Amino acid sequence: MSDLEEWRRRIDEVDRQLVELLNERARCALEVGRLKKKLGLAAWQPDREAEILRNVVHANCGPLDDAAIRRLFERIIDEARALERHVMDGGAYKGQGKE
């Protein structure tokens, strides 16, 4: 196998792991949304978002720079907030992934 093929195979495996982790994070966000609804809290909590961004930037050791990590997590947080809002608005979540 060529070096290029090996690196691509490794990237594909990391991508699968990322999908698993992102979906686990999404399941957590759904539960957070349910709890926020029960407690009467808003979906968007800027202090918590800032805390998450500080944490991930602090954990970053590259090669992605801090700005890239921040941008990636801002998007992840946006998607999680959309899930939270959906369940807070009374919607049942039915994942669209493959079971």
C-alpha positions in Angstrom: 0.0 0.0 0.0 1.4 3.4 -0.9 2.0 6.0 1.8 -0.8 8.1 0.3 -3.3 5.3 0.6 -2.2 4.5 4.1 -2.7 8.2 5.2 -6.1 8.3 3.5 -7.1 5.1 5.3 -6.1 6.6 8.6 -8.1 9.8 7.8 -11.1 7.7 7.0 -10.8 5.9 10.4 -10.4 9.2 12.3 -13.5 10.5 10.4 -15.5 7.5 11.6 -14.4 8.2 15.1 -15.2 11.9 14.8 -18.8 11.0 13.6 -19.2 8.7 16.6 -18.0 11.4 19.0 -20.0 14.1 17.5 -23.2 12.0 17.7 -22.4 11.2 21.4 -22.0 14.9 22.0 -25.3 15.5 20.2 -27.0 12.9 22.5 -25.7 14.8 25.5 -27.0 18.1 24.0 -30.5 16.5 23.6 -30.5 15.6 27.3 -29.3 19.1 28.2 -32.1 20.5 26.2 -34.6 18.4 28.0 -33.2 19.5 31.3 -33.2 23.1 30.3 -36.8 22.9 29.3 -37.7 21.3 32.7 -35.8 24.0 34.5 -37.1 26.8 32.4 -33.7 27.8 31.1 -32.9 29.4 27.8 -31.3 27.3 25.0 -28.5 29.9 24.5 -26.3 30.4 27.5 -23.4 32.7 26.3 -21.4 32.1 29.5 -21.4 28.4 29.0 -20.5 28.8 25.3 -17.6 31.0 26.2 -16.5 28.4 28.8 -16.6 25.6 26.2 -14.5 27.6 23.8 -12.0 28.5 26.5 -11.7 24.8 27.4 -11.2 23.5 23.8 -8.7 26.3 23.0 -6.8 25.4 26.3 -6.8 21.7 25.3 -5.4 22.5 21.8 -1.9 21.4 21.1 -2.0 21.7 17.3 -1.3 21.5 14.5 -4.6 23.3 14.2 -4.3 26.8 15.6 -6.6 28.2 18.3 -8.7 30.2 15.8 -9.4 27.0 13.8 -10.4 25.1 16.9 -12.6 28.0 17.9 -14.3 28.1 14.5 -14.9 24.3 14.5 -16.4 24.3 17.9 -18.5 27.3 17.3 -20.1 25.3 14.5 -20.5 22.2 16.7 -22.1 24.3 19.4 -24.5 25.9 16.9 -25.6 22.4 15.8 -26.0 21.3 19.4 -28.0 24.4 20.3 -30.3 23.6 17.3 -31.0 20.1 18.8 -31.6 21.6 22.2 -34.1 24.1 20.8 -35.9 21.4 18.9 -36.5 19.3 22.0 -37.2 22.4 24.1 -39.9 23.3 21.6 -41.6 20.0 22.2 -40.2 18.1 19.2 -39.3 14.5 19.6 -35.9 13.9 18.1 -35.7 11.1 15.6 -32.1 10.9 14.3 -31.6 10.7 10.6 -28.5 8.5 10.9 -28.3 4.8 10.1 -29.2 2.5 13.0 
